[in-house]
Amino acid sequence: MVKLSVIVPFYNVQQYAPDTLRSLRANAREDFEFILVDDCSRDGTPEILARVERELPGAVHVRHEKNGGLATARNTGIDRARGEYLTFLDGDDWLAPGYYPRLVAAIEELGCDFLRTDHVQCTARARAVHRVPHGRRNVVMTPREAILPADRSTSVDYAYAWAGIYHRRLVDKGVLHFTDGLRTAEDRPWIWKLHREADSFAAVSLLGVFYRRGVASSLTQIGDVRQLDFIRAFDQVIEETAQDQEADKLLPKAVRTYCAIISHHLGSIERFEPAVAKKLKSMSAAALRRMPQNVLDEALDSMDIQRATRLRRLRRRPAPAGVAA
């Protein structure tokens, strides 16, 4: 049986893919498979992946004929995966040698549904270690215990799918797939669902993923309409959390996080194309009006004055004709 399936989507990353693939070779094992999903790249990425399929032990090359985005590419990989455990990597990031064997050993020792790990963020030549915002390490817990408190960064705010490893039973349970078609913030509904519905998790102090920031082709660097998918993603978080048996307890965290993300985008609105900036304001105002208003009031009261004022002003913005409050 395959022990570990590594799902790696690629899209127009010919500059970085060789580093990613070299790091996978440094993590290969006879019971590991690497599912390389080319999401209809238009540069030299397909040729790089075709070559490496013959050179990387356990490589499985899958190509999309139409670009579907990161969430859809990951789902393709999940559907093809045969491993007892699954993990993810992005096509422009890389790994320390021998990281995956250590990761598998860690989850087998703890016996939980999933693990969360630290990572190294790389911006040009700068390196910074980012830790899972969960103080207890190597202790198996119920994931929903790590959602709160609402006013602090917690495990659901650390939404990187590649910073962890997941047991196959999560696939069987229906909680590991992503929302198809989300172009950004695809990890947000996913991490919330994971924490609400999985039975057990742990955080471990294991470094090995190098996350490349500032890539010009990354959606985090592009101010086009695809960025606005964060609204669809957080609407899903609110809707699903509202149906949870502990909705009263969890919704304040979900609403406060949604507000913080809206405020963040408004605070850097100059990076958006003018038409997209206008749409960001109108869609964000509508999103605020869709939230549970009593919960929103409490969230705004608990935020700093600058962010709260910005969001209250937006909330009062008249709804355009045909837009539901």
C-alpha positions in Angstrom: 0.0 0.0 0.0 1.1 3.6 -0.7 2.0 5.2 2.6 1.9 8.9 1.5 0.3 10.7 -1.4 1.8 14.2 -2.1 -0.5 16.4 -4.2 1.3 19.2 -6.1 -0.6 21.6 -8.4 1.4 23.5 -11.0 0.4 26.5 -13.0 2.8 28.6 -15.1 5.7 28.1 -12.6 8.5 27.1 -15.0 10.9 29.3 -13.1 10.3 27.5 -9.8 9.2 24.0 -10.7 12.7 22.6 -11.0 13.5 23.5 -7.3 10.2 22.0 -6.2 10.8 18.8 -8.1 14.4 18.4 -6.9 13.1 18.7 -3.3 10.5 16.0 -4.0 13.3 13.7 -5.2 15.1 14.4 -1.9 12.0 13.1 -0.1 11.2 10.1 -2.3 10.6 6.7 -0.8 9.3 3.5 -2.4 5.9 3.8 -0.7 5.4 7.5 -1.5 3.6 8.8 -4.6 3.8 12.3 -6.0 0.7 13.5 -7.9 1.8 16.3 -10.1 -1.3 18.2 -11.4 -0.6 20.6 -14.3 -3.6 23.0 -14.2 -3.4 23.8 -17.9 -0.1 25.8 -17.8 0.8 27.9 -20.8 4.5 28.2 -20.3 7.3 25.6 -20.1 5.8 23.8 -17.0 4.2 20.9 -19.0 7.5 20.0 -20.6 9.3 20.1 -17.2 6.7 17.8 -15.7 6.8 15.3 -18.6 10.5 14.9 -18.1 10.4 14.5 -14.4 7.6 11.9 -14.6 10.4 9.5 -15.9 12.9 10.6 -13.3 11.0 11.0 -10.0 10.1 7.7 -8.3 6.4 7.5 -7.6 5.5 10.4 -9.9 1.9 10.5 -11.4 1.5 13.3 -14.0 -2.1 14.6 -14.5 -2.9 17.5 -16.8 -6.1 19.6 -16.9 -7.3 20.7 -20.3 -8.9 23.7 -18.7 -7.5 25.9 -15.9 -9.7 25.3 -12.8 -7.7 27.0 -10.1 -5.8 25.7 -7.0 -8.8 24.2 -5.2 -9.9 22.2 -8.2 -6.4 21.0 -8.9 -6.0 19.8 -5.4 -9.3 17.9 -5.6 -8.0 16.2 -8.8 -5.0 15.0 -6.7 -7.2 13.9 -3.8 -9.3 11.8 -6.2 -6.2 10.1 -7.6 -4.4 9.6 -4.3 -3.9 6.0 -3.0 -2.0 6.8 0.1 -2.9 6.1 3.7 -1.9 9.7 4.4 -2.1 12.8 2.1 -0.3 16.1 2.1 0.0 19.0 -0.3 2.7 21.2 -1.7 2.4 24.2 -4.1 4.3 24.1 -7.4 6.6 27.1 -6.5 7.5 26.0 -2.9 10.1 23.4 -1.8 11.0 21.0 1.0 14.0 20.2 3.2 15.5 16.8 2.4 13.9 13.9 4.3 11.0 16.1 5.6 8.2 13.8 4.5 9.6 10.6 6.2 9.7 12.6 9.5 6.2 14.0 8.9 4.8 10.5 8.4 6.6 9.2 11.5 5.1 12.1 13.5 1.5 11.4 12.6 1.9 7.6 13.0 3.3 8.2 16.5 0.4 10.4 17.6 -2.3 8.4 15.7 -4.6 11.4 15.0 -6.6 12.5 12.0 -4.3 15.3 11.0 -1.2 17.2 12.1 -0.3 20.9 11.7 3.3 22.0 11.2 5.4 25.1 11.2 7.0 26.5 8.0 9.6 28.8 6.7 8.4 31.8 4.7 10.8 33.0 2.0 10.6 36.5 0.5 13.5 37.1 -1.8 16.6 36.3 0.3 14.8 36.8 3.7 13.7 33.8 5.8 11.2 33.8 8.6 9.8 30.9 10.7 6.0 30.9 11.0 4.6 28.8 13.8 1.2 27.1 14.1 -0.7 29.5 16.4 -1.5 26.7 18.9 0.6 26.5 22.0 0.3 22.8 22.9 2.6 20.6 20.9 2.6 16.8 20.4 -0.7 16.6 22.3 -3.7 15.1 20.6 -6.8 17.3 20.9 -10.3 17.7 19.5 -9.9 20.2 16.6 -12.9 22.3 17.4 -11.1 23.1 20.8 -8.5 25.0 18.7 -10.9 27.3 16.9 -11.3 29.8 19.8 -10.8 32.4 21.3 -12.4 34.8 18.8 -10.0 37.7 19.5 -6.7 35.8 19.0 -5.0 34.1 16.1 -5.8 30.3 16.3 -5.3 27.2 14.2 -8.1 28.1 11.8 -6.3 31.3 10.9 -3.2 29.2 9.9 -5.0 28.0 6.8 -2.0 26.5 4.8 -3.0 23.1 3.5 0.6 22.2 2.9 1.5 22.8 6.5 0.3 19.4 7.7 -0.5 15.8 6.9 -4.0 14.2 6.8 -5.2 10.6 7.3 -7.2 9.0 4.5 -10.2 8.6 6.8 -10.8 12.3 6.3 -11.3 11.7 2.6 -13.7 8.9 3.4 -15.5 11.2 5.8 -15.9 13.9 3.1 -14.0 16.7 4.8 -10.7 16.9 2.9 -11.9 18.1 -0.5 -11.8 21.9 -1.3 -14.6 24.0 -2.8 -14.3 23.6 -6.5 -13.5 26.8 -8.5 -12.4 29.0 -5.6 -9.5 31.1 -7.0 -8.3 32.5 -3.7 -8.9 31.9 0.1 -9.6 28.2 -0.9 -8.0 27.1 2.3 -10.4 29.0 4.6 -13.7 27.0 4.3 -11.5 23.9 4.1 -9.6 24.6 7.4 -12.8 25.5 9.2 -14.6 22.3 8.1 -11.6 20.3 9.1 -11.6 21.8 12.6 -15.4 21.4 13.0 -15.7 17.8 11.7 -12.5 15.9 12.2 -12.1 14.0 15.5 -8.5 14.6 16.4 -5.4 16.7 15.6 -2.1 17.8 16.9 0.5 20.5 16.3 4.1 19.5 16.0 7.3 21.6 15.9 8.5 20.2 12.6 10.1 22.5 10.0 10.5 21.4 6.4 8.3 23.4 4.0 9.7 26.5 2.4 6.9 28.8 1.3 7.8 31.3 -1.4 6.2 34.7 -1.0 6.1 37.5 -3.5 5.9 35.4 -6.7 4.7 37.7 -9.5 2.2 35.2 -10.9 0.7 34.4 -7.4 -2.9 35.6 -6.9 -1.8 37.2 -3.6 0.2 39.6 -5.8 -2.4 40.2 -8.5 -5.2 42.7 -8.0 -7.7 41.3 -10.5 -11.3 40.0 -10.0 -10.1 36.6 -8.9 -9.0 38.1 -5.6 -12.7 38.7 -4.7 -13.3 35.0 -4.3 -12.4 35.5 -0.7 -16.0 36.8 -0.3 -17.4 33.6 -1.6 -15.0 31.6 0.6 -15.9 33.4 3.8 -19.6 33.4 3.0 -19.2 29.6 3.0 -17.5 29.7 6.3 -20.3 31.8 7.9 -23.0 29.7 6.3 -21.6 26.3 7.4 -20.6 27.5 10.9 -24.1 28.9 11.4 -25.4 25.3 10.9 -23.0 23.9 13.5 -24.4 22.7 16.8 -22.1 25.2 18.6 -22.9 28.1 16.2 -23.5 30.6 19.0 -20.0 29.8 20.3 -18.1 29.7 17.0 -19.8 32.4 14.9 -18.1 35.3 16.7 -14.7 34.0 15.6 -15.9 33.4 12.0 -17.4 36.9 11.7 -14.5 38.7 13.3 -12.1 36.9 10.9 -14.2 37.8 7.9 -14.3 41.4 9.0 -10.5 41.5 9.4 -10.0 40.1 5.9 -12.4 42.7 4.4 -10.5 45.4 6.3 -7.2 44.1 5.1 -8.2 44.3 1.4 -9.8 47.7 1.8 -6.6 48.9 3.4 -4.6 48.0 0.3 -7.3 48.8 -2.2 -4.8 50.7 -4.4 -3.3 47.4 -5.7 -6.6 46.5 -7.3 -7.7 47.5 -10.8 -10.2 50.5 -10.5 -13.2 48.4 -11.6 -12.2 45.6 -9.2 -11.7 48.1 -6.4 -15.3 49.4 -6.9 -16.6 45.9 -6.9 -14.6 45.0 -3.8 -16.4 47.9 -1.9 -19.9 47.0 -3.1 -19.5 43.2 -2.5 -17.9 43.8 0.9 -20.8 46.0 2.0 -23.2 43.4 0.9 -21.3 40.7 2.8 -21.4 42.8 6.0 -25.2 43.1 5.6 -25.5 39.3 5.2 -23.7 38.5 8.4 -25.7 37.9 11.6 -26.0 41.5 12.7 -25.9 41.0 16.4 -22.7 39.0 16.0 -21.3 41.7 13.7 -22.0 44.4 16.2 -20.1 42.6 18.9 -17.2 41.9 16.5 -16.9 45.6 15.5 -17.1 46.7 19.1 -14.1 44.5 19.9 -11.9 45.7 17.0 -9.5 48.7 17.0 -11.1 52.0 16.1 -9.5 52.3 12.6 -10.8 49.0 11.4 -14.1 49.3 13.1 -14.7 52.8 11.6 -13.8 51.6 8.1 -16.2 48.7 8.3 -19.1 50.6 9.9 -18.8 53.2 7.1 -18.9 50.5 4.5 -21.8 48.8 6.2 -23.8 52.0 5.9 -23.1 52.2 2.1 -26.3 52.1 0.2 -26.9 48.8 -1.6 -26.9 49.1 -5.4 -30.2 48.3 -7.1 -30.6 44.5 -7.4 -28.1 43.7 -4.7 -29.7 41.9 -1.7 -28.7 43.1 1.8 
